[in-house]
Amino acid sequence: MQKIPMTKQGAEQLQAELDRLKKVDRREIIEAIAEARAHGDLKENAEYHAAKEKQSFIEGRIAEIEGKIANAQVIDISAMPNSGKAVFGATVDLINEDTGEKVVYQIVGEDEADLKDGKISVTSPIARAIIGKQEGDVIDVTTPAGVVAYEIEKVAYV
């Protein structure tokens, strides 16, 4: 199976969610099912069916996270020497050549991407254009509004 790149922070967040699901949520749902069973007839017991559905969701999420962790290639960018080249995990400051607007993105794995936090997926068009480039390089990114040129102002390994 192919390894999926993931930042150290992303792996830690997934592990924390897995721990919470296994140690807290799983116990709570078992208690909820036991309580619902105590109410009597299971065929017409909405609490029981809702708890079983939630249990199914939790177990599915646990399996999904365990699979992601097993297939993850965790990359700690802060442990790498900064060559000035944009790589997976790097934080890149870009300046829009037309407007002068500055944006900062960190290139992360698909599951970690969150544009509001400035984290873009390694498979996104802008990340693909950035990877391998260095400070001072100009990249062209095709967007729905057309081609936008960005200058790479800074590459940080944090």
C-alpha positions in Angstrom: 0.0 0.0 0.0 1.2 3.5 -0.8 2.4 5.7 2.1 0.5 9.0 2.5 2.6 12.0 3.6 1.5 13.6 6.8 3.1 16.3 9.0 4.1 15.5 12.6 1.4 17.8 13.9 -1.2 16.1 11.7 -0.2 12.7 13.0 -0.3 13.9 16.6 -3.9 15.3 16.0 -5.0 12.0 14.5 -3.5 10.1 17.4 -5.2 12.4 19.9 -8.5 11.9 18.2 -8.0 8.1 18.2 -7.1 8.1 21.9 -10.3 10.1 22.7 -12.5 7.8 20.6 -11.1 4.7 22.2 -10.8 5.9 25.8 -13.7 8.3 26.2 -16.3 8.1 23.5 -16.3 4.3 23.3 -16.9 4.0 27.1 -19.6 6.6 27.0 -21.5 4.9 24.2 -21.3 1.5 25.9 -22.8 3.1 29.0 -25.5 4.7 26.9 -26.4 1.4 25.2 -26.6 -0.3 28.6 -28.9 2.4 29.9 -31.1 2.2 26.9 -31.3 -1.6 27.2 -32.5 -1.1 30.7 -35.5 0.8 29.4 -37.1 -2.4 28.0 -38.3 -3.4 24.5 -35.4 -2.8 22.1 -37.6 -2.8 19.0 -39.3 0.5 19.9 -36.4 2.0 21.9 -35.2 5.1 20.0 -32.4 5.8 22.5 -31.0 2.3 22.0 -31.1 2.6 18.2 -29.5 6.1 18.3 -26.8 4.8 20.7 -26.1 1.8 18.4 -25.9 4.1 15.4 -23.4 6.3 17.2 -21.4 3.3 18.2 -21.2 2.2 14.6 -20.0 5.7 13.6 -17.3 5.7 16.4 -16.1 2.2 15.4 -15.9 3.2 11.8 -14.0 6.4 12.6 -11.5 4.4 14.8 -10.9 2.0 11.9 -10.5 4.9 9.4 -7.9 6.7 11.7 -6.0 3.5 12.4 -5.7 2.9 8.6 -4.5 6.4 8.0 -1.9 6.2 10.8 -0.7 2.8 9.5 -0.3 4.2 6.0 1.2 7.5 7.0 4.7 8.7 6.2 5.2 11.2 9.0 7.5 14.1 8.0 8.9 16.4 10.6 9.9 19.4 8.6 11.4 21.2 11.6 14.1 18.5 11.8 15.2 19.1 8.2 17.9 21.6 7.2 16.3 24.5 5.4 17.5 24.5 1.8 15.3 27.4 0.8 13.4 24.9 -1.4 9.6 24.5 -1.0 8.9 20.9 0.1 6.1 19.0 1.9 5.5 20.6 5.3 7.2 23.9 4.4 5.5 27.2 5.2 5.6 29.5 2.2 5.0 33.2 2.0 3.6 34.2 -1.4 3.1 37.7 -2.9 0.5 38.1 -5.7 2.3 39.8 -8.5 -0.8 41.7 -9.7 -2.2 42.9 -6.4 0.7 42.8 -4.0 -1.4 40.8 -1.6 0.6 38.5 0.7 -0.6 35.0 1.6 1.1 32.3 3.8 0.5 28.6 3.2 1.8 25.4 4.8 1.9 22.4 2.5 0.3 19.5 4.3 -1.3 16.1 3.7 -4.8 15.9 2.2 -6.5 15.1 5.6 -4.8 18.0 7.3 -5.7 20.7 4.7 -7.7 23.7 6.1 -7.6 26.8 4.1 -8.8 28.9 7.0 -5.7 27.9 8.9 -3.5 28.5 5.9 -2.9 24.8 5.3 -3.1 23.5 1.7 -3.1 20.0 0.5 0.0 18.8 -1.3 -2.3 17.7 -4.2 -3.8 21.2 -4.6 -2.9 23.1 -7.8 -1.1 25.9 -5.8 1.0 23.4 -3.8 1.9 21.5 -6.9 3.1 24.7 -8.4 5.1 25.7 -5.3 6.9 22.3 -4.6 10.5 22.3 -5.7 10.7 26.1 -6.1 12.8 28.5 -4.1 12.6 31.9 -2.6 12.5 34.5 -5.4 10.9 32.2 -7.9 7.7 33.2 -9.6 5.0 30.6 -10.1 1.8 30.7 -12.2 -1.3 29.1 -10.7 -4.4 28.4 -12.7 -7.5 29.4 -10.8 -11.1 29.7 -11.7 -10.5 33.4 -12.3 -7.6 32.8 -14.6 -3.8 32.5 -14.2 -2.4 34.2 -11.1 1.3 34.8 -10.7 2.9 34.6 -7.2 6.4 35.4 -6.1 7.8 33.1 -3.4 9.0 35.5 -0.8 10.0 33.1 2.0 10.2 29.4 2.6 10.3 28.3 6.3 10.7 24.9 7.8 8.7 25.2 11.1 
